[in-house]
């Protein structure tokens, strides 16, 4: 179905002689809030659909692969303190 491919990006990854397929939302065609929400503290992006979870994990959107270097989460924390983040139109988990 062509509409599926217009709505999502297909990324093919070659790693250790294996082929991996990753389907991520096309930001021009998909609604962000269908796949992601912000954590209650605004520091992490949480995938709420299988595609959202796979996207968060594969693209390491929360710097979880490097626990000693949480620069993106720290930066988001500063943005929250300055009332610049998360965007008001984006969904966020409640405390």
C-alpha positions as CSV (number, residue, x, y, z in Angstrom):
1,X,0.0,0.0,0.0
2,X,1.6,3.3,-1.1
3,X,-0.1,5.3,1.7
4,X,1.8,3.2,4.3
5,X,5.1,4.2,2.7
6,X,4.1,7.8,2.4
7,X,3.3,7.8,6.1
8,X,6.5,6.1,7.4
9,X,10.2,6.0,6.6
10,X,11.8,2.6,6.1
11,X,15.4,2.5,7.3
12,X,17.5,-0.5,6.4
13,X,20.5,-1.2,8.7
14,X,23.3,-3.5,8.0
15,X,25.1,-4.6,11.2
16,X,27.3,-7.7,11.9
17,X,26.3,-9.3,8.6
18,X,22.6,-9.0,9.4
19,X,19.9,-6.8,7.9
20,X,17.5,-4.9,10.2
21,X,14.5,-3.0,9.0
22,X,13.2,-0.1,11.0
23,X,10.0,1.7,10.3
24,X,9.8,5.2,11.8
25,X,7.0,7.8,11.5
26,X,7.3,10.3,8.7
27,X,7.1,13.7,10.6
28,X,5.4,15.3,7.6
29,X,2.7,12.7,7.4
30,X,2.2,11.3,11.0
31,X,0.9,13.0,14.1
32,X,3.7,13.1,16.7
33,X,1.3,12.6,19.6
34,X,0.0,9.3,18.1
35,X,3.4,7.7,18.7
36,X,5.1,9.7,21.5
37,X,4.5,11.5,24.8
38,X,6.9,13.4,27.1
39,X,7.6,12.0,30.6
40,X,6.1,13.9,33.5
41,X,9.3,15.7,34.1
42,X,9.7,16.6,30.4
43,X,13.2,15.0,30.2
44,X,12.4,11.9,28.2
45,X,10.4,10.9,25.1
46,X,8.3,7.8,25.6
47,X,7.0,5.7,22.7
48,X,3.4,4.7,23.1
49,X,3.0,2.6,20.0
50,X,5.3,-0.2,18.7
51,X,6.7,2.2,16.1
52,X,7.2,4.9,18.7
53,X,9.0,2.6,21.1
54,X,11.2,1.2,18.3
55,X,12.0,4.7,17.1
56,X,13.0,5.8,20.6
57,X,15.2,2.8,21.1
58,X,16.9,2.7,17.7
59,X,17.5,6.5,17.5
60,X,18.4,6.6,21.2
61,X,16.2,9.7,21.6
62,X,16.9,9.8,25.3
63,X,20.7,9.0,25.4
64,X,20.0,5.8,27.2
65,X,23.0,4.0,25.6
66,X,25.4,6.2,27.5
67,X,24.1,6.5,31.1
68,X,27.2,8.5,32.2
69,X,26.5,11.1,29.6
70,X,22.9,12.2,29.8
71,X,23.4,15.5,28.0
72,X,20.1,15.5,26.1
73,X,18.1,14.8,29.3
74,X,20.1,17.4,31.2
75,X,19.5,20.0,28.5
76,X,15.8,19.2,28.5
77,X,15.8,19.7,32.3
78,X,17.2,23.2,31.9
79,X,14.6,23.9,29.2
80,X,11.8,22.8,31.5
81,X,13.1,25.1,34.3
82,X,13.1,28.0,31.8
83,X,9.5,27.1,30.8
84,X,10.7,26.4,27.2
85,X,9.9,22.7,27.2
86,X,8.0,20.5,26.4
87,X,6.0,22.2,23.7
88,X,2.5,23.0,25.1
89,X,0.8,21.2,22.1
90,X,2.7,17.9,22.9
91,X,1.1,15.3,25.2
92,X,2.8,14.8,28.6
93,X,2.4,12.2,31.3
94,X,1.0,13.4,34.6
95,X,2.8,13.0,37.9
